[in-house]
Amino acid sequence: MAVQSGKDLLIKLDMSGDATFETIAGLRATRISFNAEQVDVTSLESTGGWRELLAGAGVKSASISGSGVFRDAATDERARQIFFDGEVPGFQVIIPDFGIVEGPFQIASIEYSGSHNGEANYELSLVSAGALSFTAL
C-alpha cells in the first residue's frame, strides 16, 4: 500500500434516507476507530495462568470524529437536524486503499467555536448505532 493523503479519508452522510451519500463539507481532519470488548474466561485451569478470552463474545463498536470549517449549508443543516432529532442515519467512511465502512451512526456531539479574527470551526463525534458493513476497495 502506498502512502495516502489524509484528505482522502472521507465521512459521508445519507442526506435523505435513500442512501444518497454526500461528503460532509469543510472537514480538515477525520478519524475512525474500531473497538471490541473483551470477555475474560480465565480460570484456575488456564494454562500457565495466562488470560483466556472468549472469541467473538464482546460488543463491537466504532467511533468517528472530524473537525473543520463551515463550507456547505446543506450538510451542516443535516448534521444539526440529525443531532436535535436524535436520528441514526447511515454514514459511509471511505478509507483510501482499504475500503468503505457503512452503517448507522448517532451524532454524539457537535461543538462550534470561532475567534474574533478567524473562521468558525466545528467538531463532530459519532458513535455506531447498529451493525456495520465493510466493502474492500
FENDA-V130278 format. One record per pair of residues at least 24 apart in sequence whose C-alpha atoms are under 7 Angstrom apart, sorted by the first residue. I is the first residue (numbers start at 1). J is the second residue. Records with the same first field share a line. If there is no record, write none. Layout:
I = J + J
This chain:
4 = 96
8 = 96
9 = 94 + 95 + 96
10 = 93 + 94
11 = 92 + 93 + 94
12 = 91 + 92 + 93
13 = 90 + 91 + 92
14 = 89 + 90 + 91
15 = 78
17 = 89
24 = 75
25 = 71 + 72 + 75
26 = 68 + 69 + 70 + 71
27 = 66 + 67 + 68 + 69
28 = 67 + 68
29 = 66 + 67 + 68
30 = 65 + 66 + 67
31 = 64 + 65 + 66
32 = 63 + 64 + 65
33 = 62 + 63 + 64
34 = 61 + 62 + 63
35 = 60 + 61 + 62
36 = 60 + 61
61 = 128
62 = 127 + 128
63 = 126 + 127 + 128
64 = 125 + 126 + 127
65 = 124 + 125 + 126
66 = 123 + 124 + 125
67 = 122 + 123 + 124
68 = 121 + 122 + 123
69 = 119 + 120 + 121 + 122
70 = 120 + 121
83 = 107
88 = 129
97 = 137
98 = 136 + 137
99 = 134 + 135 + 136 + 137
100 = 134 + 135 + 136
101 = 132 + 133 + 134 + 135
102 = 132 + 133 + 134
103 = 130 + 131 + 132 + 133
104 = 128 + 129 + 130
105 = 129
